[in-house]
């Protein structure tokens, strides 16, 4: 039940973020999770390197102003 509670909390955080940015008509919270799951980083000799980010994912990250470090 605790995991379900956490999932619900994050679902509504994403929902409110989409609502604030006016993107709720174009994206759903499930879409955001799907697109962000395609973001990959690889650790090579103690250094993290970003693998190519798909264009749709990169556009969504820019629209939502999500800091990727």
C-alpha positions as CSV (number, residue, x, y, z in Angstrom):
1,X,0.0,0.0,0.0
2,X,2.9,2.4,0.7
3,X,4.3,2.0,-2.8
4,X,0.8,2.7,-4.3
5,X,0.6,5.8,-2.1
6,X,4.0,7.0,-3.4
7,X,3.0,6.4,-7.0
8,X,-0.2,8.4,-6.5
9,X,1.7,11.3,-4.9
10,X,4.2,11.4,-7.9
11,X,1.4,11.0,-10.4
12,X,-0.3,14.2,-9.1
13,X,3.0,16.1,-8.9
14,X,3.4,15.4,-12.6
15,X,-0.2,16.2,-13.2
16,X,0.1,19.6,-11.5
17,X,3.3,20.4,-13.4
18,X,1.6,19.7,-16.7
19,X,-1.3,21.8,-15.6
20,X,1.0,24.7,-14.7
21,X,2.8,24.6,-18.0
22,X,-0.4,24.2,-20.0
23,X,0.7,20.9,-21.5
24,X,-2.1,18.8,-20.1
25,X,-4.0,18.7,-23.4
26,X,-0.9,17.3,-25.2
27,X,0.7,15.0,-22.6
28,X,-0.7,12.8,-19.8
29,X,1.3,11.9,-16.7
30,X,1.7,8.4,-18.1
31,X,3.2,10.0,-21.3
32,X,5.8,11.9,-19.2
33,X,6.8,8.7,-17.3
34,X,7.1,6.9,-20.6
35,X,9.2,9.6,-22.3
36,X,11.5,10.0,-19.3
37,X,12.1,6.3,-19.1
38,X,13.9,6.6,-22.4
39,X,16.5,8.9,-20.8
40,X,19.7,6.9,-20.2
41,X,23.1,7.6,-18.6
42,X,26.1,5.3,-18.7
43,X,29.0,5.1,-16.2
44,X,32.3,4.8,-17.9
45,X,35.4,4.8,-15.7
46,X,33.9,6.8,-12.8
47,X,32.2,9.3,-15.1
48,X,28.5,9.5,-16.1
49,X,27.8,10.1,-19.7
50,X,24.4,10.8,-21.3
51,X,23.5,8.5,-24.1
52,X,21.6,10.0,-27.0
53,X,18.2,11.4,-25.8
54,X,15.3,11.0,-28.2
55,X,14.0,14.2,-29.7
56,X,10.5,13.9,-28.1
57,X,12.1,13.3,-24.7
58,X,14.4,16.2,-25.1
59,X,11.5,18.5,-26.1
60,X,9.5,17.4,-23.1
61,X,12.4,18.0,-20.7
62,X,12.8,21.5,-22.1
63,X,9.1,22.3,-22.0
64,X,8.8,21.2,-18.3
65,X,12.2,22.8,-17.3
66,X,13.4,19.6,-15.7
67,X,17.0,20.0,-14.6
68,X,19.1,17.1,-15.9
69,X,22.6,17.1,-14.3
